[in-house]
Each structure stands twice: as structure tokens, then as C-alpha cells.
Amino acid sequence: MGTGKTVLVTVLVIAGLLMLALSFVASIVVDTIDQRIADECEDETGTIGEIIGADEGQCQDGRDMRDRVDSIGQMIGYLGAAILVISVIMVAIRKRQ
């Protein structure tokens, strides 16, 4: 394998691993937001506060943020996995030649 392709594969592997790590961090953040929503919004007091508007929309904002972080984390994870697969395919094709 040439030097340029070796560098490219190395960069792809590092980028893929970083993206998978970011996806893992995003899942931890989603779990944290989920726990906080459960603690503050889904008990009797929180539900009543949400209905009468005493929470000023913070519970719904938290749910929206959780959904955004979750979808971005999944997208980054899929992209990282795809990059790793591409780098493996590049190495496999190069070794056969």
C-alpha cells in the first residue's frame, strides 16, 4: 500500500473511532437528560406544574433536546461505523492487488 493510501486509511480509522466515541458520549448525555426529566417532570408535582405552565416549558424543552441529541448521536455513530467499514474495504482491496 502506498504512503498516501496508508495515511488516508489511518485518518479514516481515527475519524471513525472518534465518531463512535462521540456517539457513545451522546448516549450518556441522553440518559442523563432522560433521568432528569423523570426526576423533575414525570412525578405528580412535575406533571401538575407542566399542565398549569409553572415549569415555563422546561420539561418539553428537555424532551426536545433529548430527541435532538439522540438523533444526532445515532447519525454520528452510523457515519463512524460506515467510515470504519470503508477503511477496512480499502485495506482488503489493496492487499489483494
KAQUIBEL-V651604 format. One record per residue. N is the residue number from 1. SS is DSSP state (H for helix, E for strand, - for the rest). OMEGA is omega in degrees with one decimal (none if undefined). NEAR is the number of other ideal C-beta (glycine too) atoms within 10 Angstrom. Layout:
N;SS;OMEGA;NEAR / N;SS;OMEGA;NEAR
This chain:
1;-;-179.7;14 / 2;-;-178.1;8 / 3;H;-179.6;7 / 4;H;179.5;8 / 5;H;177.4;13 / 6;H;178.7;12 / 7;H;179.7;11 / 8;H;179.4;14 / 9;H;178.7;17 / 10;H;179.0;11 / 11;H;178.8;12 / 12;H;179.5;18 / 13;H;179.5;17 / 14;H;179.4;12 / 15;H;179.2;15 / 16;H;179.3;20 / 17;H;177.4;13 / 18;H;179.2;13 / 19;H;176.4;20 / 20;H;177.2;18 / 21;H;177.5;13 / 22;H;177.1;16 / 23;H;177.7;19 / 24;H;178.2;14 / 25;H;178.5;13 / 26;H;178.9;19 / 27;H;175.7;15 / 28;H;178.4;10 / 29;H;178.4;15 / 30;H;178.4;20 / 31;H;179.1;12 / 32;H;178.9;12 / 33;H;178.8;17 / 34;H;179.7;14 / 35;H;179.9;10 / 36;H;176.5;13 / 37;H;179.6;18 / 38;H;-178.2;11 / 39;H;-170.2;10 / 40;H;-172.5;16 / 41;-;-171.0;18 / 42;-;170.7;11 / 43;-;-176.3;11 / 44;H;-178.4;7 / 45;H;-180.0;10 / 46;H;179.0;18 / 47;H;178.4;13 / 48;H;178.5;11 / 49;H;178.8;17 / 50;H;-179.2;18 / 51;H;-177.6;9 / 52;H;176.7;8 / 53;-;-178.7;8 / 54;-;-179.3;11 / 55;-;178.2;18 / 56;-;176.6;10 / 57;-;-176.7;10 / 58;H;179.6;15 / 59;H;179.1;18 / 60;H;176.4;13 / 61;H;177.4;11 / 62;H;177.5;17 / 63;H;178.7;14 / 64;H;179.5;11 / 65;H;177.9;14 / 66;H;-179.6;18 / 67;H;179.1;12 / 68;H;-179.4;11 / 69;H;179.3;17 / 70;H;-178.6;17 / 71;H;177.6;12 / 72;H;178.8;14 / 73;H;177.5;19 / 74;H;179.8;14 / 75;H;178.7;13 / 76;H;178.5;19 / 77;H;177.8;18 / 78;H;178.8;13 / 79;H;178.0;16 / 80;H;178.1;20 / 81;H;178.8;14 / 82;H;178.7;12 / 83;H;177.8;20 / 84;H;178.1;17 / 85;H;178.7;12 / 86;H;179.6;14 / 87;H;177.1;19 / 88;H;178.3;14 / 89;H;177.9;10 / 90;H;-179.7;16 / 91;H;-178.9;16 / 92;H;179.3;9 / 93;H;-177.6;11 / 94;H;-178.7;13 / 95;H;-179.4;8 / 96;H;-176.1;6 / 97;-;none;5
